Amino acid sequence: MGTGDKLLQRMRQSSYGWSPQDLEKVYRYYGFVVREGGKHRIYTHPEAPNLIATVKRGKRLAVGYIKDAITLIDKLIILKEGGEP
């Protein structure tokens, strides 16, 4: 189990208190790429371009960003296993 897996497990247990850097580690671990937008970072996955997340820049993230990441990564895992999200 890699660092990204461990972070994701911890995020599943508690969605509070995560930094943008923590979220970026998880997204990158699962193959998402980042590009810079105006006030946000935009994460997309090359194998699933419909999986998109926007994350504000700042010191702390709202719980919704973490919950969205968990949902997107779960959809990605289902897609890679041959299912439909």
Residue, then its C-alpha position, 0 to 999 in steps of 0.5 A: m500500500g502506497t502513501g497515496d492509499k494511506l492518505l486516502q484511507r485517512m481522508r475516508q476516516s476524517s474529511y477535516g483538516w487537510s491541506p491542498q498539498d495532501l490532496e495533490k499527493v492523493y490525486r497524483y498518486y492515482g494518476f491525475v494531472v494538474r493545471e493551474g486555473g485562475k484561483h483554482r487547480i484543476y485535476t483531470h485524469p488522462e484515462a478518464p477525462n470526464l473526472i474533473a476536480t477544481v480545488k481552491r488555493g489556500k491553507r485549508l480546504a473545505v470538507g467538500y473538496i475531500k469528499d469530492a476527491i474520494t468520490l472521483i477516485d472511487k469512480l476511477i477505481i471502478l472504471k479501471e476494474g471495467g465497471e461504470p461509475 
